[in-house]
């Protein structure tokens, strides 16, 4: 059963401008070390950073936590399986929130200028 849906769209240029203006302060506030290790060496690094930013926003909407004490940027980590499929690792309080009775899936897509992400929270039982 679907328990939550989130969608987010990000202008890649906006993320590029934030990185150029705030540098490491922005990068280290939003992204985990693993995300930075993946994105920064890429030719299209801003596209990859924007995708992860968008995913985190969509996930916060799907979880319906809002930006409160429970949701921290780095408690959400986005990685890709070898096939390219994006996956989510939740940490801290978010990991406890998800528990064993819920599953979170995301889909990301991009054009030259935008990245869009959809996050769907599934409850494994009908009492979510």
Secondary structure, DSSP 8 states (H G I E B T S, - for coil): -EEEEEEEEEEHHHHHHHHHHHTHHHHHHHS-HHHHHHHTTSTTHHHHHHHHHHHHHHHHHHHT--SSTT--GGGEEEEE-TTS-EEEEE-HHHHHHHTTTEEEEEEEEE-SSEEEEEEEEEESSTT-
